[in-house]
Amino acid sequence: MKTDVIPTSGASFNLSRRRFLQSASAFATFPALGGEALEIVNGKPKRVGLIGAGWYGQSDLWRLIQISPIEVVSLCDPDQQMLAGAVEIARQRQKSGKSPRAYGDYRAMLKEQDLDIVLIGSPDHWHALHAIAAMESGADVYLQKPISVDVREGEAILDAARKHKRVVQIGTQRKSTPHLIDAKQQIVEAGLLGKIGHVEMCCYYHMRANGSPPLTPVPDFLDYEMWTGPAPLRPYDGLPHRRWWRTFREYGNGIVGDMCVHMFDTARWLLDLGWPKRISSTGGIYMQKEGKSNISDTQTATFEYDGFNAVWQHRTWGAPTDPDYPWALFIYGDKGTLKASTTRADFIPLDKNAKPVHFDCRFEREQYPEDLTEKDIELNAAPATRRHMVDFLAAIEKRSRPVADIETGHISTASCILANLAMDLGRPLVYDPQQRMVVGDEAANALLRRPYRAPWQHPGTA
């Protein structure tokens, strides 16, 4: 049987979706991102469930449908209107034309124990409980970043993945972004940067929701108690979806937890970095003092490594330092600089006789014309997410670690959480991943585990 090959670099992601979906028993050859070709035999469609049927949960599911003949069996969300919309789109998009079962409580969905894969697109404060319960039900998991809201949750997710031998792919899809893979291979691994002396990461998007909406009754279609779950129950002041919940540290870790985790994870992948030696951070609400938001509008975090520092900065006001790279990372070497973002990358050599190298984001409008009509799609991210899903499926078939394995997701997430704790405490922190503790700082150790609202039980150690 003729197979479709997905190249590791250079060419576009050219999976023939139409031919792949013609038969549930189709073969497809997917090179692993390390370069090894492995054969995947889909004898029957994988049975898939989604927890968190909002914007990005749906986006992940639609990308998976595009590259594999899955059967969407179950969808779960405490917002019945959002859930009903996702059920209808899934019915239209999946090959069987069947409507998935709809649930308002993830526990009822997972109790069926009939899912091979669970995608988790819920808010950050739910990630740990959803991921662990999905693994315990027998499913492999695709978990959105950041993996947790506290360090102990991340440890518990990692422990559960290893205990139950589950494949867990984290939605840090920069590792599957074609132009960044090319930059890694052609610039970083080729040694064109020389000795690395500094890394900068940034986000200057005006993305901090900071309104002051009045308190209102909870609408009948939203189970606000279930949406809140283990987090503190804030007075209801409107639908929390999209940007509103992210503006509160009750549910996440601000811009550092949302945006730094992507760029820090990418820098670690590009340079093969593990845990930082020491983490420090300063910042606060310096400019946008009106409104209800309690996340920082200005913050700098430093992740220390042998020989150089990786420094993050965000401002949710003002202008970016480089208009072409408002959310990006910059790697400085003694032979040149690499600028990289989700949409482009540039290598600027110090040798005036050497040529700069530019990398463009690849779009797949011709292969996937439905991308152009999908509401709120991130067109530049869609090819990376599709490739990320391919890698996830390959790891499931081989029972191997995916490119964004839970352990790497834990390192990147926990480091960002520790940066926020360092800002709160006003001092640097040294985290020992073997002992799972901040060295010589009992106050910091006490903050590694957030309190849960009853009756929910924290999965991590005290």
C-alpha positions as CSV (number, residue, x, y, z in Angstrom):
1,M,0.0,0.0,0.0
2,K,1.3,3.4,-0.9
3,T,2.0,5.6,2.2
4,D,2.1,9.3,2.9
5,V,5.3,10.5,4.4
6,I,5.6,13.5,6.8
7,P,9.1,14.9,6.5
8,T,10.9,15.9,9.6
9,S,12.1,19.1,8.0
10,G,12.3,21.1,4.8
11,A,9.0,20.3,3.1
12,S,5.5,21.1,4.2
13,F,3.4,18.7,6.2
14,N,1.8,16.9,3.3
15,L,-0.3,14.2,4.8
16,S,-3.1,13.4,2.3
17,R,-6.0,13.8,4.6
18,R,-8.6,12.6,2.0
19,R,-6.7,9.4,1.2
20,F,-6.0,8.8,4.9
21,L,-9.6,9.1,5.8
22,Q,-10.9,6.7,3.1
23,S,-10.4,3.7,5.3
24,A,-10.2,3.3,9.1
25,S,-7.7,0.5,8.4
26,A,-5.4,2.8,6.4
27,F,-1.6,2.7,7.0
28,A,0.4,5.9,7.3
29,T,4.1,6.3,7.8
30,F,5.1,9.0,10.2
31,P,8.7,9.8,10.8
32,A,9.2,10.5,14.5
33,L,10.6,14.0,15.1
34,G,13.9,12.5,15.9
35,G,14.0,11.2,12.4
36,E,13.1,7.5,12.9
37,A,10.4,6.3,10.6
38,L,7.7,4.2,12.2
39,E,4.6,2.6,10.8
40,I,1.2,3.2,12.3
41,V,-1.6,0.8,11.6
42,N,-5.0,2.2,12.5
43,G,-7.0,-1.1,12.6
44,K,-9.9,0.8,14.1
45,P,-10.5,4.5,15.0
46,K,-9.3,5.7,18.3
47,R,-12.1,6.7,20.6
48,V,-11.6,10.2,21.8
49,G,-13.1,12.5,24.5
50,L,-12.6,16.2,25.1
51,I,-12.8,17.9,28.5
52,G,-13.1,21.6,28.1
53,A,-15.0,22.3,24.9
54,G,-14.1,26.0,24.6
55,W,-11.9,27.8,22.1
56,Y,-8.6,25.8,22.3
57,G,-10.1,22.5,23.4
58,Q,-12.2,22.6,20.2
59,S,-9.2,23.7,18.1
60,D,-7.1,20.8,19.3
61,L,-9.9,18.4,18.5
62,W,-10.5,19.7,15.0
63,R,-6.8,19.4,14.3
64,L,-6.8,15.8,15.4
65,I,-9.8,15.0,13.3
66,Q,-8.0,16.4,10.3
67,I,-5.1,14.0,10.5
68,S,-6.7,10.8,11.9
69,P,-9.9,8.8,11.4
70,I,-10.8,9.1,15.1
71,E,-14.3,8.7,16.6
72,V,-15.3,11.6,18.9
73,V,-17.2,9.7,21.5
74,S,-17.6,12.2,24.4
75,L,-17.4,15.9,25.1
76,C,-17.6,17.5,28.5
77,D,-18.0,21.1,29.6
78,P,-20.0,22.9,32.4
79,D,-21.3,25.4,29.9
80,Q,-24.2,23.7,28.2
81,Q,-24.4,26.2,25.3
82,M,-20.7,25.9,24.5
83,L,-21.0,22.1,24.8
84,A,-24.0,21.9,22.4
85,G,-22.1,23.9,19.8
86,A,-19.1,21.6,20.1
87,V,-21.3,18.5,19.8
88,E,-22.8,19.8,16.5
89,I,-19.4,20.7,15.0
90,A,-18.0,17.3,15.9
91,R,-21.0,15.6,14.3
92,Q,-20.4,17.6,11.1
93,R,-16.7,17.0,11.0
94,Q,-16.2,13.4,12.0
95,K,-16.4,10.7,9.4
96,S,-19.2,8.7,11.1
97,G,-21.5,11.7,11.3
98,K,-22.5,10.6,14.9
99,S,-23.1,13.1,17.7
100,P,-20.8,12.6,20.7
101,R,-22.3,12.1,24.1
102,A,-22.4,15.3,26.1
103,Y,-21.5,15.6,29.8
104,G,-21.4,18.4,32.3
105,D,-19.2,16.4,34.8
106,Y,-16.0,14.9,33.6
107,R,-16.3,12.1,36.2
108,A,-19.4,10.8,34.6
109,M,-17.7,10.8,31.2
110,L,-14.6,9.0,32.4
111,K,-16.6,6.5,34.4
112,E,-17.6,4.9,31.1
113,Q,-13.9,3.8,30.6
114,D,-14.4,3.6,26.8
115,L,-11.9,6.3,25.7
116,D,-8.5,5.7,24.1
117,I,-7.5,9.3,24.1
118,V,-8.7,12.3,26.2
119,L,-7.9,15.8,25.1
120,I,-7.9,18.4,28.0
121,G,-8.6,22.0,27.1
122,S,-10.0,23.1,30.5
123,P,-8.7,26.2,32.4
124,D,-5.4,25.7,34.2
125,H,-6.8,25.2,37.6
126,W,-8.5,22.0,36.4
127,H,-5.6,20.4,34.5
128,A,-4.3,18.2,37.2
129,L,-7.6,16.6,38.3
130,H,-8.7,16.1,34.7
131,A,-5.4,14.6,33.5
132,I,-5.0,12.2,36.4
133,A,-8.6,11.0,36.2
134,A,-8.3,10.5,32.4
135,M,-5.1,8.4,32.9
136,E,-6.7,6.4,35.7
137,S,-9.7,5.6,33.3
138,G,-7.3,4.0,30.8
139,A,-6.7,6.9,28.3
140,D,-3.7,8.5,26.9
141,V,-3.8,12.3,27.3
142,Y,-3.2,15.4,25.3
143,L,-2.9,18.1,27.9
144,Q,-2.8,21.8,27.2
145,K,-0.1,23.9,28.8
146,P,0.7,25.0,31.4
147,I,0.2,21.5,32.9
148,S,-0.7,22.8,36.4
149,V,-1.2,25.8,38.7
150,D,1.2,24.6,41.4
151,V,4.3,22.5,41.4
152,R,2.9,19.7,43.4
153,E,0.1,19.2,40.9
154,G,2.7,18.9,38.1
155,E,4.6,16.3,40.1
156,A,1.4,14.3,40.6
157,I,0.5,14.4,36.9
158,L,4.0,13.1,36.0
159,D,3.9,10.4,38.7
160,A,0.4,9.3,37.4
161,A,1.7,9.1,33.8
162,R,4.6,6.9,34.8
163,K,2.6,4.7,37.2
164,H,-0.2,4.0,34.6
165,K,2.2,3.9,31.6
166,R,0.3,6.6,29.7
167,V,1.4,8.7,26.8
168,V,1.0,12.4,27.7
169,Q,1.6,15.0,25.1
170,I,1.7,18.7,26.3
171,G,0.3,21.4,24.0
172,T,3.7,23.2,23.7
173,Q,3.6,22.7,19.9
174,R,6.6,24.9,19.2
175,K,8.6,21.7,19.1
176,S,6.4,20.7,16.1
177,T,6.5,24.1,14.4
178,P,8.1,23.5,10.9
179,H,10.1,26.8,10.7
180,L,11.4,26.4,14.2
181,I,12.5,22.8,13.5
182,D,14.4,24.1,10.5
183,A,16.0,26.9,12.6
184,K,17.0,24.4,15.3
185,Q,18.6,22.1,12.7
186,Q,20.1,24.7,10.3
187,I,21.3,27.3,12.9
188,V,21.5,25.9,16.4
189,E,22.6,22.4,15.7
190,A,24.9,23.6,12.9
191,G,26.8,25.7,15.4
192,L,26.2,29.0,13.6
193,L,25.5,30.8,16.8
194,G,28.8,29.8,18.4
195,K,29.0,29.9,22.1
196,I,25.7,30.9,23.7
197,G,26.0,33.8,26.1
198,H,22.4,35.0,26.7
199,V,18.8,34.2,26.0
200,E,15.9,36.7,26.0
201,M,12.2,35.9,25.9
202,C,9.3,38.3,25.8
203,C,5.6,39.0,25.4
204,Y,4.3,42.5,24.8
205,Y,0.8,41.7,23.8
206,H,-1.9,43.8,25.4
207,M,-3.7,40.7,26.6
208,R,-4.4,41.4,30.2
209,A,-8.2,41.7,30.6
210,N,-8.7,44.3,33.3
211,G,-12.4,45.3,33.3
212,S,-14.7,45.9,36.3
213,P,-17.9,44.1,35.2
214,P,-20.8,44.1,37.8
215,L,-21.9,41.0,39.6
216,T,-24.7,39.2,37.9
217,P,-26.8,36.1,38.4
218,V,-25.2,32.9,37.1
219,P,-27.0,31.9,33.8
220,D,-28.9,28.6,33.8
221,F,-26.7,27.1,31.1
222,L,-23.5,27.4,33.2
223,D,-22.7,25.2,36.2
224,Y,-20.4,27.8,37.9
225,E,-19.7,25.5,40.8
226,M,-18.3,22.8,38.5
227,W,-16.5,25.4,36.4
228,T,-14.7,26.7,39.5
229,G,-14.0,23.3,41.0
230,P,-11.0,23.3,43.3
231,A,-10.3,27.0,42.8
232,P,-11.6,29.8,45.1
233,L,-15.2,30.7,44.3
234,R,-15.2,34.2,43.0
235,P,-18.4,36.2,42.9
236,Y,-19.9,35.7,39.4
237,D,-19.3,38.7,37.1
238,G,-19.9,37.3,33.7
239,L,-18.8,34.3,31.6
240,P,-15.2,33.4,32.5
241,H,-14.3,32.0,29.1
242,R,-11.2,33.1,27.0
243,R,-9.3,35.9,28.5
244,W,-11.3,36.7,31.6
245,W,-10.3,33.8,33.8
246,R,-6.7,34.2,32.8
247,T,-6.6,37.7,34.4
248,F,-6.9,36.1,37.9
249,R,-4.3,34.1,39.8
250,E,-7.0,32.0,41.4
251,Y,-7.1,30.1,38.1
252,G,-3.6,30.4,36.6
253,N,-0.3,32.0,36.8
254,G,-0.7,35.1,34.7
255,I,1.2,36.0,31.6
256,V,4.2,34.0,32.8
257,G,2.1,30.9,33.2
258,D,0.3,31.5,29.9
259,M,3.0,32.9,27.5
260,C,6.4,32.5,29.1
261,V,5.9,28.7,29.4
262,H,5.7,28.5,25.6
263,M,8.9,30.5,24.9
264,F,10.8,29.0,27.8
265,D,9.9,25.5,26.7
266,T,11.1,26.4,23.2
267,A,14.4,27.8,24.4
268,R,15.0,24.7,26.5
269,W,14.2,22.5,23.5
270,L,16.4,24.5,21.1
271,L,19.4,24.5,23.5
272,D,18.8,21.1,25.2
273,L,18.3,22.6,28.7
274,G,16.9,20.9,31.8
275,W,16.0,22.5,35.1
276,P,17.4,26.0,35.7
277,K,19.9,26.3,38.6
278,R,18.2,29.3,40.1
279,I,15.1,31.4,39.4
280,S,14.4,35.0,40.3
281,S,11.7,37.5,39.3
282,T,10.5,41.0,40.0
283,G,7.3,42.8,38.8
284,G,3.8,43.6,39.7
285,I,0.9,45.8,38.7
286,Y,2.7,49.0,37.7
287,M,0.5,50.6,35.1
288,Q,-2.9,49.0,34.9
289,K,-4.1,49.6,38.4
290,E,-7.8,50.0,37.6
291,G,-10.0,47.0,37.2
292,K,-10.2,43.6,38.9
293,S,-7.2,41.8,37.4
294,N,-4.6,40.6,39.9
295,I,-1.9,39.3,37.6
296,S,1.2,41.4,36.9
297,D,1.2,43.8,34.0
298,T,5.0,44.1,34.1
299,Q,7.4,41.3,35.1
300,T,10.9,40.1,34.5
301,A,12.1,36.5,35.3
302,T,15.6,35.1,35.2
303,F,16.3,31.4,34.7
304,E,20.0,30.7,35.4
305,Y,22.0,28.1,33.6
306,D,25.7,27.3,33.5
307,G,27.3,30.0,31.3
308,F,24.2,32.1,30.6
309,N,20.8,33.3,31.8
310,A,17.4,33.0,30.1
311,V,15.5,36.2,30.9
312,W,11.8,36.7,30.4
313,Q,10.0,40.0,30.2
314,H,6.4,40.9,29.7
315,R,4.5,44.2,29.5
316,T,0.8,44.3,28.8
317,W,1.1,48.0,27.9
318,G,3.4,50.1,25.7
319,A,5.2,49.0,22.6
320,P,7.4,45.9,21.9
321,T,11.1,46.3,21.7
322,D,11.1,44.6,18.3
323,P,7.9,45.2,16.3
324,D,8.5,42.0,14.2
325,Y,8.9,39.9,17.4
326,P,6.3,41.0,20.0
327,W,6.1,37.4,21.5
328,A,9.4,35.7,20.9
329,L,12.8,34.5,22.0
330,F,16.3,35.7,21.1
331,I,19.4,33.5,21.4
332,Y,22.7,35.4,21.5
333,G,25.9,33.7,20.6
334,D,29.4,35.0,19.9
335,K,28.8,34.3,16.2
336,G,25.3,35.6,15.7
337,T,21.8,35.9,17.0
338,L,18.7,33.8,16.4
339,K,15.3,35.5,16.7
340,A,12.3,33.2,16.8
341,S,8.6,33.4,17.1
342,T,5.5,31.5,16.2
343,T,5.3,33.3,12.8
344,R,9.0,33.6,11.7
345,A,12.6,33.3,12.6
346,D,15.8,35.1,11.6
347,F,19.5,34.4,12.0
348,I,21.7,37.5,12.0
349,P,25.4,36.5,11.7
350,L,28.1,38.8,13.2
351,D,30.4,38.0,10.3
352,K,29.5,40.7,7.7
353,N,30.5,38.3,4.9
354,A,28.0,35.7,6.0
355,K,24.4,35.8,4.9
356,P,21.4,36.2,7.2
357,V,18.9,33.4,7.1
358,H,15.1,33.9,7.2
359,F,12.5,31.3,8.1
360,D,8.8,31.8,7.4
361,C,5.9,30.2,9.1
362,R,4.3,27.6,6.9
363,F,0.6,27.6,6.3
364,E,-1.5,24.8,4.9
365,R,-4.4,26.6,3.3
366,E,-4.5,24.4,0.2
367,Q,-4.3,21.1,2.1
368,Y,-6.8,22.2,4.7
369,P,-9.1,24.8,3.2
370,E,-11.5,24.5,6.1
371,D,-8.9,26.3,8.2
372,L,-9.9,29.5,6.4
373,T,-13.5,29.4,7.7
374,E,-13.0,28.1,11.2
375,K,-14.0,30.6,13.8
376,D,-11.1,32.0,15.9
377,I,-8.5,29.6,14.5
378,E,-4.8,30.5,14.9
379,L,-3.8,29.8,11.3
380,N,-0.1,30.0,12.0
381,A,-0.4,27.4,14.8
382,A,-2.6,24.9,13.0
383,P,0.2,23.1,11.0
384,A,2.2,22.8,14.2
385,T,-0.7,21.4,16.2
386,R,-1.4,18.9,13.4
387,R,2.2,17.8,13.4
388,H,2.0,17.6,17.3
389,M,-1.0,15.3,17.0
390,V,0.8,13.1,14.6
391,D,3.7,12.8,17.0
392,F,1.2,12.0,19.8
393,L,-0.4,9.2,17.8
394,A,3.0,7.8,16.9
395,A,4.0,7.7,20.5
396,I,0.7,6.0,21.4
397,E,1.3,3.3,18.8
398,K,4.9,2.7,19.8
399,R,4.2,3.3,23.6
400,S,7.1,5.8,23.6
401,R,7.6,9.3,24.9
402,P,6.2,12.0,22.6
403,V,8.2,15.1,21.7
404,A,6.4,17.2,24.4
405,D,6.4,14.6,27.0
406,I,4.8,15.3,30.4
407,E,8.2,15.6,32.1
408,T,9.4,18.4,29.8
409,G,6.0,20.1,30.3
410,H,6.5,19.8,34.1
411,I,9.9,21.4,34.0
412,S,8.8,24.3,31.9
413,T,5.5,24.8,33.9
414,A,7.1,24.5,37.3
415,S,9.9,26.9,36.4
416,C,7.3,29.5,35.5
417,I,5.4,28.9,38.7
418,L,8.6,29.2,40.7
419,A,9.3,32.5,39.0
420,N,5.9,33.9,40.2
421,L,6.7,32.6,43.7
422,A,10.1,34.3,43.6
423,M,8.4,37.5,42.7
424,D,5.9,37.1,45.5
425,L,8.6,36.3,48.1
426,G,11.1,38.9,46.8
427,R,14.0,36.5,46.6
428,P,15.6,33.9,44.3
429,L,14.7,30.3,44.6
430,V,16.7,27.1,44.0
431,Y,14.5,24.1,43.3
432,D,15.9,20.6,43.7
433,P,13.9,18.3,41.4
434,Q,15.3,15.2,43.0
435,Q,14.2,16.2,46.5
436,R,11.2,18.1,45.1
437,M,11.8,21.1,47.3
438,V,13.1,24.6,47.3
439,V,16.5,24.4,49.0
440,G,16.7,26.1,52.4
441,D,13.3,28.0,52.0
442,E,10.4,26.5,54.0
443,A,8.2,29.5,53.2
444,A,8.6,28.8,49.5
445,N,8.1,25.0,50.0
446,A,4.8,25.8,51.7
447,L,3.7,27.5,48.5
448,L,4.4,24.6,46.2
449,R,0.9,23.3,46.9
450,R,-2.2,25.5,46.7
451,P,-5.1,24.9,48.9
452,Y,-8.1,23.3,47.3
453,R,-11.7,24.3,47.8
454,A,-13.8,21.5,49.5
455,P,-14.7,18.9,48.6
456,W,-12.0,18.6,46.0
457,Q,-8.8,16.9,47.0
458,H,-5.4,18.0,45.9
459,P,-3.5,15.1,44.1
460,G,0.0,16.2,45.3
461,T,1.9,15.6,48.5
462,A,1.6,18.1,51.3
